[in-house]
Amino acid sequence: MKLGKKNLLVVSFMLFSLFFGAGNLIFPPFLGQNAGEHTVSAFIGFFATAVVLPVLGVIVVAEFGGLDKLGRKVGKHFALVFTVLIYLSIGPGLGIPRAASVPFEMAVAPYLPEGTNLTLCMAGYSLVFFLLALWLCLNPTKLVDRIGKVLTPLTLLCLGFLFVSFLFRGDVQVALPQQAYESTAFLQGFTDGYQTMDTIAALNFGLVISLTLASFGIKEKKSTIHYTVVAGCIAGGVLVAVYAMLTYMGMCSSGVYPIQDNGAWTLRCIVYQLFGNGGAVLLAAIFTLACLTTCVGLINSISRYFSTLFSKVSYRQWVCIIVAFSFLVCNMGLTAILSISVPVLDAIYPVSIVLIVLGLSDKLWKNSRFVYPCVVAGTSVVSVVYAMHNAKLPLGVVGDLFGKLPLFTTGFGWVSVAVVMLVVGLLADRVATPLVEVEA
């Protein structure tokens, strides 16, 4: 069975909207403003982790039939723990609350009258936000139409209007790069891409796209992989275009506005310069639409997974549980949520990357007993140590030892270890095979 062009476009838009949330709005303009004259190099690195890896992740998970099945290549217990950790991180523990708090704190709160009780307003805003997400998720059969045909086009329309307005009326002055982007702009851009959370989200969304295609009658594995690849490329193309627009506006504003803590403030300055206080409506619409679609996709996919893992609790019940918990975490505030996100992503992201790479090249080690466990174990250890190091936790001798790894201070110490552990895994296979034959 073939998927019509119209339905393929709807699925592609849905995949784009699942990816494009809070971090995707905040970090491209932040990267452009900080990288300044080195924006192109930084953007290429950002493109690798914010577009290429997520699209590949969706394809790999679709091919394996779910993250848990990919994780079983490492081990049964790892598959369960890592899958649950991924779902909790990008779900109610971090991703969903962040998606709800960002539009309020960056596009609503700054425009409220002085003396307004922000805590109470945040509670009211997030309540409406999550009730709307709840309504969308309780009708999963209509999710594709509501997101792919309505919410995503509205988001793109608002972003396109902002960019075109900036081209004709925006203040432009490109500054020198900030210190982190002076000599290693590509690597800094690469790690900036972590903050979108899309690579680990892709390990979640691959199954969502497979189920969506199945709802259109595409159930054969070969056809599912084909249309997943096509939808991924289309969604990736739209992501690149949007990221380029946001990064360009940030770069052009690098010498106009002072460096801010995140890209949301940069967007606020740009919107205010273009439209004055009335621009708050446009900014709030962009943030809310983008974050809502991602939020809905996360709640839907996580509820599907947990309803199969714990069958006594239905999908609809899990939706209610996740929405309620996310509402509580959301009201802790954006600063608290972001302070948790960086070390968590530093620890999880490299493991997700090596899983995707190994999954893509699975034919090379399909019959290997040791490659997946060795590479993932080595990457996990280095990533956790780096996350602790970056969080300024005292590591003593351990920190000194790992600090000698190539590129460790830039967050890429795991690369050399992964390569070494790949060789170790292949050698272990060679040693183990004769032993198995002798025992047989």
DAURDA-V770496 format. One line per field, one symbol per residue. psi: psi as a letter, one per 20 degrees, with the letter a starting at -180 (. if undefined). burial: # if it has 16 or more other C-alpha atoms within 10 Angstrom, else .. A space follows every 10 residues. Layout:
psi = ???
burial = ???
This chain:
psi = qqpqhghghg gghggghhgn bghhhghghg gghhhdikhg ghhggghgii ggggghgggg hhhikqhhhg hihgqghggg gggggghhgi chhfgghghh hghghiiggi jqqpiqnhgg hgggghgggh hggggghimh hjggghghif gghgghgggg gggghhhhiq ppoprqqrgh jgilgghghg hhhhihjhgh hhigighghg hghhijjoip gghggghggg hgggghgggg gggggggghg ghjhjgqqpr hrihhghggg gghgibhiih ggghgggggg hggggggggg hhhgghhhhn iiprghghgg ggggghgghh jhqhggghhh gghghhhhgh ggghggghhh khhhkhjphi ggggghgggg ggggggghgh jkqpichggg ghiiqpjghj jkhhghgggg hggggghhgh hhghgghgh.
burial = ......#### ########## ########## ########## ########## ########## ####.##### #.##...### .###.##### ########## #########. .......#.. .##.###.## #.##.###.# ..##.####. ######.##. .##..#...# ##.#####.. ##..###### ########## ########## ###....##. ...##.#### ######.### .######### #######.#. .######### #..#....## .######### ########## #######... ....##.### .###.##.## #.##..#... #.######## ######.### .#..#..### ########## .########. .......... .##.#..#.. ########.. ######.##. ..........
